[in-house]
Every structure is written in C-alpha cells, then in structure tokens.
C-alpha cells in the first residue's frame, strides 16, 4: 500500500511537471521549427561546403591512409587526395587534435559523401539546439531565484537568442574544434553548477564531471589552457571551501587533456623529422617583429563584433546597411550589457559560473589576438555566451522581477523574439542568398 501511494505521488508529481513545462517545450519546438525550416527552404543543406571541404578532406584522408598514418592529425585544404597521391608530413596540420572530427568518420566510412552531408546537417542542427539548452540552463540558474514562470521565460529567451546567433549557425558551413570545445565547456559548467546545487546527487560519481572537463581540454587545448589559467587564478580568491575544493579538483583533468595533446604532437614530430604544418604560438599571439596587412593591432581582433563572414566585408557583401547595423548592435550591446551584468552580479557561485562560461573567454583577445584578427569568423563562437548572457542578464539588472508585475517578463519575451527575428533574417540574407 505504501509503495502504491508513493508511486501515485511520483506519477502525480511528474504529470504536474509536464503540465507546467508543456507550454515552454511547445513554444521552443515551434520557434526552432520556424527558424530551421526557413533556412532549409532557402538552401541550408546545399551550403554545408560553403566555406570549404576541410572536414570532408580530413575524413577522406583517414579513410585512404589510415587514422594513425600521422598520429591522428590531418591535412587542411579543399582538394580531395586519392590514396595513391604522395603526401609529405609538412602537409599535415598539427594544431588541431582529431577528437572533434572523429564523430564524422563513421558516416563517411559506411555511406560515403551523401551520408557525410546528411550527418553533418543533422549534427549541426543538434549542436545549435544543444548549445541553446546549455546557455538557457546557465541563464536561468544565474538570473532567477526560484522555479517560476519567469525562470522558464529566462531559459526560453536565452535559447532563442542562441539558436539564431550567426556564429552558431555558421557551424553548418564549417568545422573547427572551437565549436565542440565551447559546447563541452558549457556542459562542464552546467555540471559544476549542479554539483554545488545538488551535492549529494553527484558526490557518488564525480568522475563524470572530471571526464567532461578532460574532454573539453583534449578536444581544444587552447580552451583547456584558458580554463586552467582561470581555475588557477580563482584559487587565489577567498571563496567558500566547497567551491574552492571542487575547482581545485578540476585542475588535474584539464592538465591531463592538455598534456595528452602535446604528447601526441611531440611523438608525431619525432616520427616525422621534417615536422608538421602549423603556426607557432608566438605567431598566434602576434609576438612577431613583422606586421601584416590583416592585423594592425591587438584591438583589431575585435572585428568579429561587426562582421563575421570570411572573404568579404560588410560594405561589399550586398547586405542592406540597416540590417548590418541591427546585427552589429546585438553583438556590441550584448558585450557592453554583459560587462554591467558581471560587475553588478552578486553571489560567488553566480560570479564563478559567469567567469567560466563567458568572461574567461575574453582572454583570447590579449593572448591570441593574431589568430582572431586572421580568423575572426571562426573565433566569434567563443563570445556567443557573452552576448546571450549579456542581453538576458540585463533584463534582470534593469527590469528586476517582482511578483504581480507583467512589464518585465513581457519586455524580456519581446526583446528575445526581436533578436531572434533580426538574427535569422540576417543569416538568410548574408549566407543563403
């Protein structure tokens, strides 16, 4: 009898939760379908190779030569390389570990290029949805205090801003470790926040949290290094012991991922004395004596705030000037709003989450400004959390939630929908016409 009552109580609780979240889920599914179906109708599936065939070429090279032919590294470029073609080690790019491309190999191995294209499309759509869910979770945990309808609205606002963001949608047309690295970082931050909120639920399996941080570091060692620096610096602050302890335990998986990448890289360079292809750290940081036409200073790396399309400029793109201004305003104002939100945020947990999810990524500007200036359309993905959390957090800062008031949630929903419409329209015009 007791078990039956407990079962009924559990089912009633689940039914109540479904009813409470049903409208939110339905709304998010609808707006996701509206955006993605419109882009598919405008030829999104045909634009997968718009910015190069690097991913396909890498998978084809692994298929023809074997994955371990160059220690898992791969060539860059757009030209298909048949198995009989002579290949030098200096044609192999050493800066990217292979983990972020391994997911594509089975689709090509079993189904060829059509299977690769189909998987790439589905995978990219899923990436956008997943990143929206993670940023929505972080926003709702940082900018609300209780499980209310306002919290659902915060989640939905961050979600729709994310899935329509230009840097996120570019993932459909290009592959870089930055994208998967950022996704794993946000997942790791969400798990870390849950560990602080529900310590008993995660205390038995802390290895799950450590594994995500490890894969974040191994997938994209540059991001792993930034995480390590940030966590090490946070150890110097006067935080509560549980937070300090959890942050200290993350240093080992992060350093292990970085070390594994460098061991792999050093071994391959030993096997191939001619070396592999790739720029040095000093070049990526701009610490070189000569100047280049595409880099005029450290702050030149901020160009991604205004234009993120490779091979053209805003004036030569054919996009209406007013559309460019609208899109630029979302990014620039989002960054400025995040600075205000972060400066006025209270509570050490919230501040640490904002640092790990967004603020620490701005270290890329002083540390890798040469790479950003050359590849701003790629690195822009790192600053999506800043823009999204800036806009959503500003609603809490300037329009605080109060019981019985409707204006604040109405404005948040309106602003989120407006940003979604501007970003979707800009992507359709700039990328799919």
C-alpha positions as CSV (number, residue, x, y, z in Angstrom):
1,X,0.0,0.0,0.0
2,X,2.8,2.4,0.9
3,X,4.6,1.6,-2.3
4,X,1.5,2.2,-4.3
5,X,0.9,5.5,-2.7
6,X,4.5,6.5,-3.3
7,X,4.1,5.5,-6.9
8,X,0.9,7.5,-7.3
9,X,2.6,10.5,-5.7
10,X,5.6,10.2,-8.0
11,X,3.3,10.0,-11.1
12,X,1.3,13.0,-9.9
13,X,4.4,15.0,-9.5
14,X,5.7,14.0,-13.0
15,X,2.3,14.9,-14.5
16,X,2.3,18.3,-12.8
17,X,5.8,18.9,-14.0
18,X,4.9,18.0,-17.6
19,X,1.8,20.3,-17.5
20,X,4.0,23.1,-16.1
21,X,6.7,22.8,-18.7
22,X,4.5,21.8,-21.6
23,X,3.8,25.3,-22.9
24,X,7.5,26.1,-22.7
25,X,8.5,23.0,-24.6
26,X,5.8,23.6,-27.2
27,X,6.9,27.2,-27.7
28,X,10.6,26.3,-28.1
29,X,9.8,23.5,-30.6
30,X,7.7,25.9,-32.6
31,X,10.3,28.7,-32.8
32,X,13.0,26.1,-33.5
33,X,11.0,24.7,-36.4
34,X,10.2,28.2,-37.8
35,X,13.8,29.2,-37.9
36,X,15.4,25.9,-39.1
37,X,12.6,25.1,-41.7
38,X,13.0,28.6,-43.2
39,X,16.8,28.1,-43.5
40,X,16.3,24.6,-45.0
41,X,13.9,26.1,-47.6
42,X,16.5,28.7,-48.5
43,X,19.1,26.0,-49.2
44,X,20.9,25.4,-45.9
45,X,21.5,21.8,-46.8
46,X,23.3,22.8,-50.0
47,X,25.5,25.3,-48.2
48,X,27.4,22.8,-46.0
49,X,30.6,23.2,-48.1
50,X,30.2,27.0,-48.5
51,X,33.4,27.7,-46.5
52,X,35.5,24.7,-47.5
53,X,35.8,21.0,-47.6
54,X,38.4,20.7,-44.8
55,X,36.3,18.3,-42.7
56,X,35.4,16.0,-45.6
57,X,39.1,16.1,-46.8
58,X,40.3,15.1,-43.3
59,X,37.8,12.2,-43.1
60,X,38.8,11.1,-46.6
61,X,42.5,11.1,-45.7
62,X,41.8,9.0,-42.7
63,X,39.8,6.6,-44.9
64,X,42.5,6.3,-47.6
65,X,45.7,6.4,-45.5
66,X,44.5,5.2,-42.1
67,X,43.8,7.2,-39.0
68,X,47.2,6.5,-37.4
69,X,49.2,7.4,-40.5
70,X,50.1,10.8,-39.0
71,X,49.2,10.1,-35.4
72,X,45.6,11.2,-35.9
73,X,46.4,14.6,-37.3
74,X,45.0,15.5,-40.7
75,X,45.6,17.8,-43.8
76,X,43.9,21.1,-44.3
77,X,42.5,22.3,-47.6
78,X,39.7,21.8,-50.1
79,X,41.3,19.3,-52.6
80,X,40.4,15.6,-52.4
81,X,43.5,13.4,-52.0
82,X,43.3,9.9,-53.5
83,X,45.1,7.0,-51.7
84,X,47.9,6.8,-54.3
85,X,48.9,10.5,-54.0
86,X,52.3,11.3,-52.5
87,X,51.9,13.2,-49.2
88,X,54.6,14.9,-47.1
89,X,54.4,15.3,-43.4
90,X,54.6,19.1,-43.9
91,X,51.1,18.9,-45.5
92,X,49.7,17.7,-42.2
93,X,48.3,20.3,-39.8
94,X,49.5,19.9,-36.2
95,X,47.5,22.5,-34.3
96,X,44.2,20.6,-34.1
97,X,43.7,17.3,-32.2
98,X,41.4,14.8,-34.1
99,X,38.7,14.3,-31.4
100,X,36.2,16.8,-32.8
101,X,36.3,15.2,-36.3
102,X,36.1,11.5,-35.2
103,X,32.3,11.7,-35.0
104,X,32.1,12.3,-38.8
105,X,34.2,9.3,-39.9
106,X,31.6,6.6,-39.5
107,X,29.1,8.4,-41.7
108,X,31.6,8.7,-44.5
109,X,33.0,5.2,-44.0
110,X,29.6,3.5,-44.3
111,X,27.6,5.8,-46.5
112,X,30.2,7.9,-48.5
113,X,29.8,11.6,-49.1
114,X,26.0,11.6,-49.2
115,X,26.0,10.1,-45.7
116,X,28.6,12.6,-44.6
117,X,26.5,15.5,-45.8
118,X,23.3,14.2,-44.1
119,X,25.1,13.5,-40.9
120,X,26.8,16.9,-40.9
121,X,23.4,18.7,-41.4
122,X,21.7,16.7,-38.5
123,X,24.7,17.1,-36.3
124,X,24.8,20.8,-36.8
125,X,21.1,21.3,-36.1
126,X,21.5,19.3,-33.0
127,X,24.5,21.4,-32.0
128,X,22.5,24.6,-32.2
129,X,19.7,23.1,-30.1
130,X,22.2,21.7,-27.5
131,X,24.0,25.0,-27.2
132,X,20.7,26.8,-26.7
133,X,19.7,24.4,-23.9
134,X,23.0,24.8,-22.1
135,X,23.0,28.6,-22.3
136,X,19.3,28.6,-21.3
137,X,20.2,26.5,-18.3
138,X,23.1,28.7,-17.2
139,X,21.0,31.9,-17.7
140,X,18.0,30.5,-15.7
141,X,20.3,29.4,-12.9
142,X,22.2,32.8,-12.7
143,X,19.4,35.3,-13.3
144,X,16.4,33.8,-11.4
145,X,15.9,32.7,-7.8
146,X,13.0,30.3,-7.9
147,X,11.4,27.8,-10.3
148,X,8.8,30.2,-11.5
149,X,7.3,31.0,-14.8
150,X,9.8,33.8,-15.0
151,X,12.6,31.3,-14.8
152,X,11.1,29.4,-17.8
153,X,11.0,32.7,-19.7
154,X,14.7,33.4,-19.0
155,X,15.5,29.9,-20.3
156,X,13.4,30.4,-23.4
157,X,14.9,33.9,-24.1
158,X,18.5,32.6,-23.9
159,X,17.6,29.6,-26.0
160,X,16.0,31.6,-28.9
161,X,18.9,34.1,-28.9
162,X,21.4,31.2,-29.1
163,X,19.9,29.1,-31.9
164,X,19.6,32.1,-34.2
165,X,23.1,33.5,-33.5
166,X,25.3,34.0,-36.6
167,X,28.3,32.3,-35.0
168,X,26.3,29.3,-34.0
169,X,24.6,29.0,-37.5
170,X,28.0,29.2,-39.2
171,X,28.7,25.7,-37.7
172,X,26.5,24.4,-40.5
173,X,29.1,25.5,-43.0
174,X,32.5,25.0,-41.3
175,X,34.1,22.8,-38.7
176,X,36.6,23.9,-36.0
177,X,37.5,22.5,-32.6
178,X,36.2,25.8,-31.1
179,X,32.6,24.7,-31.6
180,X,32.7,21.4,-29.9
181,X,35.1,22.8,-27.3
182,X,32.7,25.5,-26.3
183,X,29.8,23.0,-26.1
184,X,31.8,20.8,-23.8
185,X,32.8,23.8,-21.7
186,X,29.3,24.9,-21.2
187,X,28.2,21.4,-20.4
188,X,31.0,21.2,-17.8
189,X,29.9,24.5,-16.3
190,X,26.3,23.2,-16.0
191,X,27.5,20.0,-14.3
192,X,29.7,22.0,-11.9
193,X,26.8,24.3,-11.0
194,X,24.6,21.2,-10.4
195,X,27.3,19.8,-8.2
196,X,27.1,22.9,-6.0
197,X,23.3,22.9,-6.0
198,X,22.8,19.1,-5.5
199,X,26.0,17.9,-3.8
200,X,24.5,14.6,-2.7
201,X,23.3,13.6,-6.1
202,X,26.7,14.0,-7.8
203,X,29.1,13.1,-4.9
204,X,29.0,9.4,-5.8
205,X,30.0,9.9,-9.4
206,X,32.4,12.9,-9.6
207,X,34.3,11.2,-12.4
208,X,31.5,12.3,-14.9
209,X,32.3,15.9,-14.2
210,X,36.0,15.3,-14.4
211,X,35.7,13.4,-17.7
212,X,33.8,16.3,-19.3
213,X,36.5,18.8,-18.3
214,X,39.1,16.4,-19.6
215,X,37.5,16.1,-23.0
216,X,37.0,19.8,-23.1
217,X,40.7,20.3,-22.7
218,X,41.7,17.5,-25.1
219,X,39.3,18.5,-27.8
220,X,40.5,22.1,-27.8
221,X,43.8,22.6,-25.9
222,X,43.7,26.4,-26.3
223,X,40.4,26.5,-24.4
224,X,41.8,24.0,-21.9
225,X,44.7,26.3,-21.2
226,X,42.4,29.2,-20.6
227,X,40.3,27.1,-18.3
228,X,43.4,26.1,-16.4
229,X,44.6,29.7,-16.0
230,X,41.1,30.8,-14.8
231,X,40.7,28.0,-12.3
232,X,44.2,28.5,-11.0
233,X,43.5,32.2,-10.6
234,X,40.2,31.5,-8.8
235,X,42.2,29.5,-6.2
236,X,43.7,32.8,-5.0
237,X,40.3,34.3,-4.1
238,X,38.5,33.9,-0.8
239,X,35.8,31.6,-1.9
240,X,34.0,29.1,0.3
241,X,35.7,25.8,0.8
242,X,33.3,23.6,-1.2
243,X,33.7,25.8,-4.3
244,X,37.5,26.0,-3.8
245,X,37.7,22.3,-3.4
246,X,35.6,21.5,-6.5
247,X,37.6,23.9,-8.6
248,X,40.9,22.5,-7.4
249,X,39.9,19.0,-8.4
250,X,39.3,20.2,-12.0
251,X,42.9,21.2,-12.5
252,X,44.1,17.6,-12.9
253,X,41.7,16.6,-15.7
254,X,42.3,19.9,-17.5
255,X,46.1,19.5,-17.4
256,X,45.8,15.8,-18.4
257,X,43.9,16.8,-21.6
258,X,46.5,19.4,-22.5
259,X,49.4,17.0,-21.8
260,X,47.8,14.3,-23.9
261,X,47.6,16.6,-26.9
262,X,51.2,17.7,-26.5
263,X,52.5,14.2,-26.1
264,X,50.7,13.3,-29.3
265,X,52.1,16.3,-31.1
266,X,55.7,15.7,-29.9
267,X,55.6,12.0,-30.9
268,X,54.4,12.8,-34.4
269,X,57.1,15.4,-34.8
270,X,59.7,12.8,-33.7
271,X,58.4,10.2,-36.1
272,X,58.5,12.8,-39.0
273,X,61.7,14.9,-38.6
274,X,60.6,17.3,-41.4
275,X,57.9,18.4,-39.0
276,X,54.2,19.1,-39.4
277,X,52.4,22.2,-40.7
278,X,51.2,24.9,-38.3
279,X,51.9,28.3,-37.0
280,X,53.9,28.9,-33.8
281,X,52.5,30.2,-30.5
282,X,54.3,33.5,-31.0
283,X,52.6,34.0,-34.3
284,X,49.2,33.2,-32.9
285,X,49.8,35.8,-30.1
286,X,51.1,38.4,-32.5
287,X,54.5,38.4,-30.8
288,X,56.4,38.7,-34.1
289,X,58.5,41.5,-35.4
290,X,56.8,42.0,-38.8
291,X,53.4,43.4,-39.3
292,X,50.8,42.0,-41.7
293,X,48.1,43.8,-43.7
294,X,45.3,41.9,-42.0
295,X,46.5,42.8,-38.4
296,X,47.0,46.3,-37.3
297,X,47.0,46.0,-33.5
298,X,45.6,44.0,-30.6
299,X,42.2,45.5,-30.7
300,X,41.9,44.6,-34.4
301,X,40.8,41.2,-33.1
302,X,37.5,42.8,-32.1
303,X,36.4,42.9,-35.7
304,X,34.2,39.9,-35.2
305,X,31.8,42.1,-33.3
306,X,31.0,43.8,-36.6
307,X,31.4,41.3,-39.3
308,X,32.0,37.5,-39.3
309,X,31.8,36.4,-42.9
310,X,35.1,35.3,-44.5
311,X,36.2,36.5,-47.8
312,X,34.2,39.8,-47.9
313,X,33.4,42.9,-45.9
314,X,30.1,44.5,-44.7
315,X,30.3,47.2,-47.4
316,X,31.0,44.7,-50.3
317,X,28.6,42.0,-49.1
318,X,25.4,43.4,-50.6
319,X,23.6,43.2,-47.3
320,X,21.5,46.3,-46.6
321,X,23.3,48.7,-44.3
322,X,20.4,48.9,-41.9
323,X,20.5,45.1,-41.5
324,X,24.2,45.2,-40.8
325,X,23.7,47.9,-38.2
326,X,20.9,45.9,-36.5
327,X,23.1,42.8,-36.4
328,X,26.2,44.7,-35.1
329,X,24.1,46.3,-32.4
330,X,23.1,42.9,-31.0
331,X,26.7,41.9,-30.6
332,X,28.2,45.2,-29.4
333,X,25.3,46.0,-26.9
334,X,25.4,42.4,-25.8
335,X,29.0,42.7,-24.8
336,X,28.5,46.0,-23.0
337,X,25.4,44.7,-21.2
338,X,27.4,41.6,-20.0
339,X,30.0,43.9,-18.6
340,X,27.4,45.7,-16.5
341,X,25.7,42.4,-15.5
342,X,29.0,40.9,-14.4
343,X,30.0,44.0,-12.5
344,X,26.8,44.1,-10.6
345,X,26.3,40.3,-10.1
346,X,26.1,39.1,-6.5
347,X,26.9,35.7,-5.0
348,X,30.2,33.8,-5.6
349,X,28.5,30.8,-7.3
350,X,26.9,33.1,-9.9
351,X,30.2,35.0,-10.4
352,X,32.2,31.9,-10.9
353,X,29.7,30.5,-13.4
354,X,29.7,33.7,-15.4
355,X,33.5,33.7,-15.4
356,X,33.9,30.1,-16.6
357,X,31.0,30.3,-19.1
358,X,31.7,33.7,-20.7
359,X,34.1,36.1,-19.1
360,X,37.3,33.9,-19.2
361,X,36.8,33.5,-23.0
362,X,37.8,37.2,-23.5
363,X,41.3,36.2,-22.6
364,X,41.5,35.1,-26.2
365,X,41.7,38.8,-27.2
366,X,45.1,39.6,-25.5
367,X,46.6,36.1,-25.7
368,X,45.6,35.1,-29.3
369,X,44.8,38.4,-31.0
370,X,46.8,37.5,-34.1
371,X,44.6,34.4,-34.7
372,X,41.5,36.3,-34.0
373,X,42.4,39.1,-36.4
374,X,43.1,36.5,-39.2
375,X,40.1,34.2,-38.4
376,X,37.5,36.3,-36.7
377,X,34.7,34.4,-38.3
378,X,35.9,31.2,-36.5
379,X,36.7,32.6,-33.1
380,X,33.4,34.5,-32.8
381,X,31.8,31.4,-31.4
382,X,33.7,31.9,-28.1
383,X,31.8,35.1,-27.4
384,X,28.2,33.9,-28.0
385,X,27.8,33.2,-24.2
386,X,28.8,36.8,-23.6
387,X,26.2,38.2,-26.0
388,X,23.4,35.9,-24.9
389,X,24.0,36.2,-21.1
390,X,24.5,40.0,-21.5
391,X,21.1,40.5,-23.0
392,X,19.3,38.1,-20.7
393,X,21.1,39.3,-17.6
394,X,20.4,42.9,-18.4
395,X,16.7,42.2,-18.1
396,X,17.2,41.1,-14.5
397,X,19.5,44.0,-13.8
398,X,17.4,46.8,-15.3
399,X,14.0,45.2,-15.1
400,X,14.0,43.1,-11.9
401,X,11.3,40.6,-11.4
402,X,8.6,41.5,-8.9
403,X,5.5,39.5,-8.0
404,X,2.4,40.7,-9.8
405,X,4.2,42.8,-12.4
406,X,3.9,41.9,-16.1
407,X,6.1,44.6,-17.8
408,X,9.4,43.0,-17.1
409,X,8.6,39.5,-18.4
410,X,6.8,41.0,-21.4
411,X,9.8,43.0,-22.3
412,X,12.1,40.1,-22.0
413,X,10.0,38.0,-24.3
414,X,9.7,40.9,-26.8
415,X,13.5,41.6,-26.8
416,X,14.3,37.9,-27.2
417,X,11.8,37.5,-30.1
418,X,13.1,40.7,-31.8
419,X,16.7,39.5,-31.6
420,X,15.7,36.1,-32.9
421,X,14.0,37.7,-35.9
422,X,16.9,40.0,-36.7
423,X,19.5,37.3,-36.5
424,X,17.5,34.8,-38.6
425,X,16.8,37.4,-41.2
426,X,20.5,38.5,-41.3
427,X,21.7,34.9,-41.7
428,X,19.2,34.2,-44.6
429,X,20.3,37.3,-46.5
430,X,24.0,37.2,-45.8
431,X,24.7,33.5,-46.1
432,X,21.9,31.8,-48.1
433,X,21.3,34.2,-51.0
